Amino acid sequence: MKKYAGKKAVVTGGTHGIGLAVVKKLLDGGAEVLLTGLNEKNIEAARAELGPRAHVLRSDAASMSDIDALGKAVEETLGQVDFVFVNVGYLKFGSLSQVTEETYDRMFDTNTKGAFFTAQRLAPLVKDGGSFVFTTAVAVGMGFVATSVGTGMKSAIRAFSKVFASELLPRNIRVNTISPGFTDTPTMGIAEISDELRAANIKEGIELTPMRRFGTPEEAATAVLFLAFDATFTTGVDLPVDGGLGQGLEWPHDEIVEH
């Protein structure tokens, strides 16, 4: 029997990047998945590729009506579910002097408000003994320039998840987060990324990451599904998937490398 046979899951932001990698691993393992996306091209590609056990829904995490519609779709399509991955994200760089109210509101509405009310709407639909995983970021707890709003919104999600973990203990629902570092996805988690910014991000990411490479969506998905199904005595934790970036590690000097 396949590992996830009979399991039902919801993956928001599931049409590209880490979310799509999670969806594919779930489907390969025999699960049934309802996933959301916003970009029409990605939605159509997912519908064409993923098969009959994948139910693709257009949904905007910043819209309360869309969040309610997501809940209704889950009820009608899956009933109760075993796992929810809250993974929607919208990020734009901006220094203190550059951030506008419009950008601030869009980022917090999509990421923070969206994550909170998605969890609120879907928690009653998660089976007792099920799990949530949220995506935060390695930037939480660090001080990367021009990421104040992004760091703030992801920090809030981390805080939400700790409290959700406490509140859902009576139902034995576990709540955890992953904090990806530099990950090789189409957008690298950045809205409206240009070729120039992408190239700069690749260079910086390799230089900063102690393991001297980007992570893959599949590596992040493995961590997500470990927390979702395997880590049955783990709740309220954040699992870094960052190549050592947030852990204070340093690439060793040549003279101390053991051969």
Secondary structure as UniProt FT lines:
FT   TURN            3..6
FT   STRAND          8..11
FT   TURN            12..13
FT   HELIX           17..28
FT   TURN            29..30
FT   STRAND          32..37
FT   HELIX           40..50
FT   TURN            52..53
FT   STRAND          54..58
FT   TURN            61..62
FT   HELIX           64..77
FT   STRAND          81..86
FT   TURN            96..98
FT   HELIX           101..107
FT   HELIX           108..113
FT   HELIX           114..122
FT   HELIX           123..125
FT   STRAND          126..135
FT   TURN            138..141
FT   TURN            145..146
FT   HELIX           148..167
FT   HELIX           169..171
FT   STRAND          174..180
FT   TURN            188..189
FT   TURN            191..192
FT   HELIX           195..208
FT   TURN            210..211
FT   HELIX           217..225
FT   HELIX           226..230
FT   TURN            232..233
FT   STRAND          238..241
FT   TURN            243..244
FT   HELIX           245..247
FT   HELIX           254..256
//
